[in-house]
C-alpha cells in the first residue's frame, strides 16, 4: 500500500493555507482527545474525526521533533489533540512500528502506511475510463475492422484485425466511445469518455492491416472499436485535500455508468478542469439547488438559496472537465447539483 507521502505536502502547505483556526472554529464538537489509527483508516477519515472540514488538516498538524518521519501514519499510531498557544493542534505518537534507541531509531517490523483516501475505488475507475478532449481526432486513429474467423465479437486469446498507424510488437488499449460531456449552459463539448475494453499486442503488419492478439478483455471487442496507445494511469498517492484558492462555480455533470442519484465514494464527472484552475486534491462543496419561486411583487422567477449536500475531491483533472470522488454526502446527490469552493455561499439566484 502506498505510503502517506502527502503528509509532507500537508506540512509544507501549513503557512500558505492557515487561517488561524481557534477552538471554536473548525473543530468538531465531539472531537476525541486521542485516536488510535487502525487498518482501513484514511487521512480523510482521521482528520474528519477531529475537524469539521477534513482538508483543514494542514492548519493544525504539528511536527513532532522526536519522530524521525512524522509525515507517515501507520496503524497503531495515536493522533492526539492539544492546546497550541490558544489554537487546536494535532500531534502524533508512534505505535509499535518504531522503537526509540538513542541516538538512532530502529523500525520493527514494516507496517502498511495509511492511505489519504480510498485509493482502490479510484484505481479501479482509472483502469476502465479515460477522456479525450478532441473526439474528432479519433477518426484518424486505428480501429478494429474484423475478428478472426469472421467473428463479430472477440475476447482474450483471440486475434483481430485493425487499420491505422500501429507498430509491430507494441501493446495497445482497445476502447469504445462512451458519453459525450457538454457544458450544461453553453453546450461546449468538454470531452468524450472512452471505456476500456482490454489490451492487445500487434503480432504483424501486412498490406496496411495489423494482426493483433487480445491479451486481456473486460468486455467483448467489436468492429470499429478504437485502438489507442496505452495511457499512463499511475495514480498519485500524495493527495493534499484542500479548498481551491480561487472561486470555482461548476456543475456535477454525470456519473459514469448512467446512474443519476449519487452517494459517498462514487466517482462523478465535473464540468470544470485544468483550464479553470482545478488540481488533484481540490475539494468542492456540492450544493443542491433551492426551490424556484415567483416574486409576489415583480413576477420574476427566482431560485432560492441552495443547501449544502456533500463534498467532492478532484482526483483526475483534464483540460475542460474532471473526475472527482464523493467524500461526503449528507443527502443523495443528483446530476445537475452545483459545485463551488467551500465556504463560499450563494444568494438568491435568478435564471
Secondary structure, DSSP 8 states (H G I E B T S, - for coil): ----THHHHHHHTHHHH-----TTSSB-TT--SEEE--TT-BHHHHHHHHBSSGGGHHHHB---TTSTTTT--BTT-EEEEEEETTEEEEEEE--TTEEEETTEEEE-S---B-BSS-HHHHHHHHHHEEEES-GGGGGGSEEEEEEGGG-SEE-TT-EEEEESS--TT-EEEEEEEEEEEE-TTT--EEEEEEEEEEEEEEEEEETTEEEEEEEEESS-EETT-EEEE------------EE-SS--EEEEEEBTTTB-EE-TT-EEEES--GGGT--TTEEEEEEE---EEE-TTT--EEE---EEEEEEEEEEE-SS-EEEEEEEESS-EETT-EEEETT-----B--
